[in-house]
Amino acid sequence: MGLSNVLKAKSREAKSSNHAGRLRAAGWLPAVFYGPGLDGAQSLCLDYKEFKNALTAGEGNRFLYTLEVEGSGPQPALLKDYQVDPLSRRVIHADFYKVDPASPITVKVPVTLTGKPAGVEKGGQLQSGAREVAVTALPDRVPAELAVDVSALGLGHSLHLSQIQVPEGLKLTFTTDLPVATVVTPKGLKSEQEAGEEAEAGAKGKK
């Protein structure tokens, strides 16, 4: 679930950019933590390697974490933003927002396609569509990814966001009903709809 990634953090003094640069050189990531119940924004520093691993390879949702700040208890936090150096592509600063465990939040999760479409078995090609979608749920119910079974897709068929079945307590949030997967029909191969229409026309012609 969303809060399975734990990040340890230490308080730091908000000083000059030179100080922040020295922290980065020593393997730390400058960050701020703010939100309801906190006495203003807290300046923190996190282990850079730990943060990068959680962001790219962690088990939970890459936007939701449990911050364990030295000297205080664990805090559920949403990664609101992070800045990347345009040359090195290294994360140089992160912004965390304290979330209420009892209040739903909306975050993006990646879409993962599972199963082999029936249309692929007949010569079609699976084409991915929307690679992520916004979901609304309680923080501890936000999944790391949204697994979508496409095994029923036939030739020339698409599966859209509105057709995805989600677990109870989870709601998809979108403005455009984009396809998440399509089985493309190669040239010279008729889609199932076309084949059905031709078969129907042939049957009528024999009557």
C-alpha positions as CSV (number, residue, x, y, z in Angstrom):
1,M,0.0,0.0,0.0
2,G,0.9,3.6,-0.3
3,L,2.7,4.2,3.0
4,S,5.0,1.1,2.9
5,N,8.0,3.2,2.0
6,V,9.7,4.7,5.1
7,L,12.2,7.6,4.9
8,K,14.4,8.7,7.8
9,A,15.0,12.4,8.0
10,K,17.0,14.8,10.2
11,S,16.2,18.4,11.1
12,R,18.5,21.0,9.5
13,E,18.8,24.8,9.7
14,A,17.5,26.7,6.7
15,K,20.7,28.4,5.7
16,S,22.2,29.6,2.4
17,S,22.4,27.8,-0.9
18,N,26.0,27.1,-0.2
19,H,25.0,25.2,2.9
20,A,22.5,23.2,0.9
21,G,25.2,22.4,-1.6
22,R,27.5,21.1,1.1
23,L,24.7,18.8,2.3
24,R,24.3,17.4,-1.2
25,A,28.0,16.8,-1.5
26,A,27.9,14.9,1.7
27,G,25.1,12.6,0.4
28,W,22.1,14.4,1.9
29,L,19.0,15.7,0.2
30,P,17.6,19.0,1.5
31,A,13.8,18.9,2.0
32,V,10.9,20.8,3.6
33,F,7.9,19.3,5.4
34,Y,4.8,21.3,6.0
35,G,1.0,20.9,6.5
36,P,-1.8,20.8,9.1
37,G,-0.7,20.2,12.7
38,L,2.9,21.3,12.1
39,D,4.4,24.5,13.5
40,G,5.3,26.0,10.2
41,A,7.5,24.4,7.5
42,Q,10.3,22.1,8.8
43,S,13.6,22.1,7.1
44,L,14.9,18.5,6.8
45,C,17.6,16.5,5.1
46,L,17.3,12.9,3.9
47,D,19.8,10.3,2.8
48,Y,19.9,10.8,-0.9
49,K,20.4,7.1,-1.9
50,E,17.5,6.0,0.3
51,F,15.2,8.7,-1.2
52,K,16.3,7.8,-4.8
53,N,15.7,4.1,-4.2
54,A,12.2,4.7,-2.7
55,L,11.3,7.0,-5.6
56,T,12.4,4.5,-8.3
57,A,12.3,1.0,-6.8
58,G,10.3,1.2,-3.6
59,E,7.4,-1.2,-2.9
60,G,4.8,1.5,-2.2
61,N,3.4,4.4,-4.2
62,R,6.2,6.7,-5.2
63,F,4.3,9.8,-4.0
64,L,3.4,8.5,-0.5
65,Y,5.8,7.9,2.4
66,T,6.1,7.6,6.1
67,L,8.6,10.2,7.3
68,E,10.5,9.3,10.4
69,V,12.0,12.6,11.6
70,E,14.7,12.3,14.2
71,G,13.3,13.2,17.6
72,S,9.6,12.8,16.6
73,G,7.2,10.0,15.6
74,P,6.4,8.7,12.1
75,Q,4.4,11.1,9.9
76,P,2.4,10.2,6.8
77,A,3.6,12.4,4.0
78,L,2.8,13.2,0.4
79,L,5.7,14.0,-2.0
80,K,4.3,17.2,-3.4
81,D,7.2,18.2,-5.6
82,Y,10.9,17.7,-6.2
83,Q,13.5,19.6,-8.1
84,V,16.0,18.0,-10.5
85,D,19.3,19.5,-11.7
86,P,18.9,20.0,-15.5
87,L,22.5,18.9,-16.1
88,S,23.2,16.0,-13.7
89,R,19.5,14.9,-13.5
90,R,20.0,14.5,-9.8
91,V,17.2,15.4,-7.4
92,I,18.4,18.5,-5.4
93,H,15.3,19.3,-3.2
94,A,12.1,17.7,-2.2
95,D,8.8,19.1,-0.7
96,F,6.7,16.9,1.5
97,Y,3.1,17.6,2.7
98,K,1.6,16.1,5.9
99,V,-1.5,14.1,5.1
100,D,-4.4,13.1,7.3
101,P,-4.7,9.3,7.4
102,A,-8.5,9.6,7.7
103,S,-9.0,11.8,4.7
104,P,-8.9,10.7,1.1
105,I,-6.2,12.0,-1.2
106,T,-5.7,12.0,-5.0
107,V,-2.4,10.8,-6.4
108,K,-1.2,9.3,-9.7
109,V,-0.4,5.6,-10.0
110,P,1.2,3.7,-12.9
111,V,-1.0,1.4,-15.0
112,T,0.3,-2.2,-15.5
113,L,-1.2,-4.4,-18.1
114,T,-1.6,-8.1,-17.2
115,G,-2.6,-11.1,-19.3
116,K,-2.3,-11.9,-23.0
117,P,-5.2,-10.5,-25.0
118,A,-7.3,-12.9,-27.1
119,G,-6.7,-10.7,-30.1
120,V,-2.9,-11.1,-29.8
121,E,-3.4,-14.9,-30.0
122,K,-5.1,-14.2,-33.4
123,G,-2.3,-12.1,-34.7
124,G,-3.0,-8.7,-33.3
125,Q,-0.5,-6.4,-31.5
126,L,-1.0,-5.0,-28.0
127,Q,-0.5,-1.2,-27.8
128,S,-0.3,0.5,-24.5
129,G,-2.3,3.7,-23.9
130,A,-2.5,5.8,-20.7
131,R,0.5,4.8,-18.5
132,E,-0.8,6.3,-15.3
133,V,-4.0,7.5,-13.8
134,A,-5.1,9.5,-10.8
135,V,-6.8,7.6,-8.0
136,T,-8.6,8.9,-4.9
137,A,-8.5,6.8,-1.7
138,L,-7.4,6.9,1.9
139,P,-3.6,7.2,2.2
140,D,-3.1,3.6,3.3
141,R,-5.3,2.3,0.5
142,V,-3.4,3.9,-2.4
143,P,-1.8,1.1,-4.4
144,A,1.7,1.2,-5.8
145,E,0.3,0.4,-9.2
146,L,-3.1,-0.4,-10.9
147,A,-3.0,-3.8,-12.5
148,V,-5.4,-4.1,-15.5
149,D,-6.3,-7.5,-17.0
150,V,-6.4,-7.2,-20.8
151,S,-6.8,-10.9,-21.6
152,A,-10.4,-10.4,-22.9
153,L,-9.4,-7.8,-25.5
154,G,-10.1,-9.0,-29.1
155,L,-8.8,-7.8,-32.4
156,G,-9.4,-4.1,-32.9
157,H,-10.8,-3.6,-29.4
158,S,-9.7,-1.1,-26.7
159,L,-10.0,-0.9,-23.0
160,H,-10.7,2.6,-21.6
161,L,-10.2,4.1,-18.1
162,S,-14.0,4.0,-17.5
163,Q,-14.0,0.3,-18.0
164,I,-11.4,-0.5,-15.4
165,Q,-12.7,-2.4,-12.3
166,V,-11.1,-1.0,-9.2
167,P,-11.1,-2.4,-5.6
168,E,-13.6,-1.1,-3.1
169,G,-12.4,2.2,-1.5
170,L,-10.6,3.3,-4.7
171,K,-11.9,5.8,-7.2
172,L,-10.4,6.7,-10.6
173,T,-10.2,10.4,-11.3
174,F,-10.0,11.5,-14.9
175,T,-11.4,14.1,-17.3
176,T,-10.8,12.3,-20.6
177,D,-11.7,8.6,-21.0
178,L,-8.4,7.6,-22.5
179,P,-7.7,4.0,-23.7
180,V,-5.2,2.1,-21.5
181,A,-4.7,-0.7,-24.1
182,T,-5.7,-1.5,-27.7
183,V,-5.2,-4.6,-29.7
184,V,-4.2,-3.2,-33.1
185,T,-5.1,-5.2,-36.2
186,P,-2.2,-5.5,-38.7
187,K,-2.8,-4.8,-42.3
188,G,-4.5,-7.7,-44.1
189,L,-6.0,-9.0,-40.9
190,K,-9.6,-8.2,-40.3
191,S,-10.8,-7.1,-36.9
192,E,-13.4,-9.3,-35.1
193,Q,-16.0,-6.7,-35.8
194,E,-15.3,-6.6,-39.5
195,A,-15.1,-10.4,-39.7
196,G,-18.5,-10.7,-37.9
197,E,-20.1,-8.1,-40.2
198,E,-18.8,-10.0,-43.3
199,A,-20.1,-13.3,-41.9
200,E,-23.5,-11.8,-41.2
201,A,-23.7,-10.3,-44.7
202,G,-22.7,-13.6,-46.2
203,A,-25.4,-15.4,-44.2
204,K,-28.0,-12.9,-45.3
205,G,-26.9,-13.3,-48.9
206,K,-27.5,-17.1,-48.9
207,K,-31.1,-16.6,-47.7
